[in-house]
């Protein structure tokens, strides 16, 4: 890509985790948050990265927060911010699984 061009394909499409676990919205949300694990994101950004509608995001985020793999970080304006919970062992295991799977992909 040149200059300021952006990919039109959501980040959570065609990843090792969506390939293994399927393209479910929860998987896509986790992939999006794992890809941006150094910062928190608002629902619009997560939905865009995950390739899902905001309404779909809101249908699933409470479950991910309840499991503790996603945490609410702060509120900016009227928007709740979220990030992967790096203190949760399951979230860390998921990130490690993604790395391990990437190492298993044969080079072409």
C-alpha positions as CSV (number, residue, x, y, z in Angstrom):
1,X,0.0,0.0,0.0
2,X,1.2,3.5,-0.7
3,X,0.9,6.6,1.4
4,X,-2.3,6.9,3.4
5,X,-4.1,4.0,1.7
6,X,-5.8,1.7,4.2
7,X,-6.8,-1.9,3.7
8,X,-10.5,-2.4,3.3
9,X,-10.4,-5.9,4.8
10,X,-11.0,-5.9,8.5
11,X,-8.0,-6.9,10.6
12,X,-9.8,-9.9,12.1
13,X,-10.5,-11.6,8.7
14,X,-8.3,-14.5,7.7
15,X,-6.3,-14.8,10.9
16,X,-5.0,-18.0,12.5
17,X,-7.5,-17.7,15.3
18,X,-10.5,-17.2,13.0
19,X,-9.3,-20.1,10.9
20,X,-9.0,-22.4,13.9
21,X,-12.1,-21.2,15.9
22,X,-14.3,-19.8,13.1
23,X,-15.4,-16.4,12.2
24,X,-17.6,-15.9,15.2
25,X,-18.0,-12.3,16.4
26,X,-16.4,-13.1,19.8
27,X,-13.3,-14.5,18.1
28,X,-13.1,-11.5,15.9
29,X,-13.4,-9.1,18.8
30,X,-10.6,-10.9,20.6
31,X,-8.4,-10.9,17.5
32,X,-9.0,-7.1,17.1
33,X,-8.1,-6.5,20.8
34,X,-5.1,-8.8,20.7
35,X,-3.8,-6.9,17.7
36,X,-3.9,-3.6,19.6
37,X,-2.9,-5.0,23.0
38,X,-0.9,-1.8,24.0
39,X,-3.9,0.5,23.9
40,X,-7.6,0.6,24.6
41,X,-10.2,1.0,21.9
42,X,-13.8,2.3,21.7
43,X,-16.6,0.1,20.3
44,X,-16.5,1.7,16.9
45,X,-12.7,1.0,16.4
46,X,-13.1,-2.6,17.7
47,X,-16.1,-3.2,15.4
48,X,-14.1,-1.8,12.4
49,X,-11.1,-3.9,13.2
50,X,-13.2,-7.0,13.8
51,X,-15.3,-6.5,10.7
52,X,-18.6,-6.6,12.6
53,X,-21.5,-4.2,13.2
54,X,-21.5,-2.2,16.3
55,X,-24.8,-3.9,17.3
56,X,-23.0,-7.2,17.1
57,X,-20.2,-5.9,19.2
58,X,-22.7,-4.9,21.9
59,X,-24.3,-8.3,21.8
60,X,-21.1,-10.0,22.8
61,X,-18.8,-7.7,24.7
62,X,-20.5,-8.3,28.1
63,X,-19.7,-12.0,27.9
64,X,-16.0,-11.3,27.1
65,X,-15.9,-8.9,30.0
66,X,-17.6,-11.4,32.3
67,X,-15.0,-14.0,31.4
68,X,-12.3,-11.5,32.3
69,X,-10.5,-11.7,29.0
70,X,-11.5,-8.2,28.1
71,X,-11.6,-5.3,30.5
72,X,-13.3,-1.9,30.5
73,X,-10.6,0.7,30.9
74,X,-12.0,4.2,31.0
75,X,-14.8,6.3,29.5
76,X,-14.0,8.9,26.9
77,X,-16.9,11.2,26.3
78,X,-19.8,8.8,26.3
79,X,-17.8,5.9,25.0
80,X,-16.6,3.0,27.1
81,X,-13.1,1.9,26.2
82,X,-11.9,-1.7,26.2
83,X,-8.7,-3.7,25.9
84,X,-7.5,-7.2,26.2
85,X,-7.0,-8.0,29.9
86,X,-3.2,-8.8,30.1
87,X,-3.6,-9.8,33.8
88,X,-6.0,-12.6,32.8
89,X,-4.2,-16.0,32.3
90,X,-6.7,-17.1,29.7
91,X,-6.2,-13.9,27.7
92,X,-2.4,-14.4,27.9
93,X,-2.8,-18.1,26.8
94,X,-4.9,-16.9,23.9
95,X,-2.2,-14.5,22.8
96,X,0.4,-17.2,23.2
97,X,-1.8,-19.6,21.2
98,X,-1.9,-17.1,18.4
99,X,1.9,-16.8,18.3
100,X,2.4,-20.5,18.5
101,X,0.0,-21.0,15.6
102,X,1.8,-18.4,13.5
103,X,5.0,-20.3,14.1
104,X,3.3,-23.4,12.7
105,X,2.3,-21.9,9.4
106,X,4.6,-23.4,6.7
107,X,6.6,-21.0,4.7
108,X,5.7,-20.8,1.0
